[in-house]
Amino acid sequence: MSMDGVLRLYFGESNLPTPDYIKQAAVQALADGYTFYSENAGLPSLRRALAGYYGRLHGVELDPATEIVVTASGVQALNMAIRCVLDPGDEALCLTPAWPNGAAMVAMDNAVPLEMPQPLVGERYEIDFEALEAAVTPRTRLLLYASPSNPLGWTATDEEQDRLLEFARRRGLWLIADEVYERLWYAGERLGEPAPSILRKATRDDAVIVTQSFSKTYCMTGWRLGWLVARADVAAKAGPLNEFVVSHAASFVQKAAETALAEGEDELLRMLERLKENRDLCLETLRAMPGVTVPQPDGAFYLFPRIAGLTDSFELCRRLLLEHRVGLAPGVAFGAGGEGSVRICYAAERSILEPALERLETFLRAG
Ligand SMILES: Cc1ncc(COP(=O)(O)O)c(C=O)c1O
């Protein structure tokens, strides 16, 4: 962090600032007096807006009063969801390579995370359902995954969602789907379509929880606002549990988020166009490099190239940083299946991406 002149592609966020219309809405909310304590489960008006969002984008009807809980970030939504469904000693199957926080939260609840690597089959990451079946024990309670995924960009297909749901139902497991990258999806009929939420398939009685965030879609990482959608009995616990964790997400931030939901589509589309161009540029450049295999990701803003013969991604990233001033995230940081790859966040300007890739190529060619 303290080194000068580093081309930084290790972050998990876009370098775009929060759009002005959202900042203005926060200023207005402060002026309007949204500076007091408010409901543990979130402002009713924001929960109604979120129910509208699911109706509009997914054709899913939710009861804002009993099935949606606003949280102070996606991290907190995940923390809350995991905490609500696991007892000490329980086991959770976590699809990896993954952003490591989910497995860490399982461990923080004195439960046991089991990393279940997603195999790269040809040009696509898949789910090893046989391995999942074999890993279930009487203590298994949860299957946790993110779609679109960080770091893979993998997005569950329709069939994979059916199988995940069928597996969870049959084995009596909770399914937590982290969908924070839902709006950063490039495989729809038109740009701007969300990656299909598992909620399209789940019934409201299913043991399914979706965790979400304003961070990625609206460039609001520092604002700390997210939400979860859960079966009503769990949501009824998650709201009051908030009281003892953060009480509630900041009131004026919630108000600004309502504006983001109502007015954000044009700005989001502009960002998606730029991200898709960046993704394609990086894919083309990486694929021309020696020993690099990189599947085309459908979502999020990461590429996870595999580098032939790489056995120590941490050391590769350390050398790349010290010798070429390029910062990437080592694949080993993302758990089982991550070693041998690096993560590149392409939500950066061309003036950073292009020289960074050139330096990576020079580095790889030198061996
Ligand atoms: C898969 C995934 N889930 C959740 C989050 C958390 O987002 P936030 O806490 O900023 O809402 C991140 C952030 O990088 C992420 O990659």
The ligand as an SDF file (V2000), in Angstrom:
LIG
                    3D

 16 16  0  0  0  0  0  0  0  0999 V2000
  -18.4910  -11.9800   -2.9840 C   0  0  0  0  0  0  0  0  0  0  0  0
  -18.5860  -10.7700   -2.1260 C   0  0  0  0  0  0  0  0  0  0  0  0
  -19.5720  -10.6940   -1.2250 N   0  0  0  0  0  0  0  0  0  0  0  0
  -19.7110   -9.6290   -0.4280 C   0  0  0  0  0  0  0  0  0  0  0  0
  -18.8340   -8.5600   -0.4940 C   0  0  0  0  0  0  0  0  0  0  0  0
  -19.0450   -7.4420    0.4790 C   0  0  0  0  0  0  0  0  0  0  0  0
  -19.4310   -6.2370   -0.0130 O   0  0  0  0  0  0  0  0  0  0  0  0
  -19.7940   -5.0280    0.9560 P   0  0  0  0  0  0  0  0  0  0  0  0
  -19.5090   -5.4610    2.3660 O   0  0  0  0  0  0  0  0  0  0  0  0
  -18.9170   -3.8800    0.5490 O   0  0  0  0  0  0  0  0  0  0  0  0
  -21.2040   -4.7550    0.7670 O   0  0  0  0  0  0  0  0  0  0  0  0
  -17.7740   -8.6070   -1.4030 C   0  0  0  0  0  0  0  0  0  0  0  0
  -16.7990   -7.5030   -1.4710 C   0  0  0  0  0  0  0  0  0  0  0  0
  -15.7530   -7.6060   -2.0610 O   0  0  0  0  0  0  0  0  0  0  0  0
  -17.6500   -9.7350   -2.2390 C   0  0  0  0  0  0  0  0  0  0  0  0
  -16.6620   -9.8340   -3.1350 O   0  0  0  0  0  0  0  0  0  0  0  0
  1  2  1  0
  2  3  1  0
  2 15  2  0
  3  4  2  0
  4  5  1  0
  5  6  1  0
  5 12  2  0
  6  7  1  0
  7  8  1  0
  8  9  2  0
  8 10  1  0
  8 11  1  0
 12 13  1  0
 12 15  1  0
 13 14  2  0
 15 16  1  0
M  END
$$$$
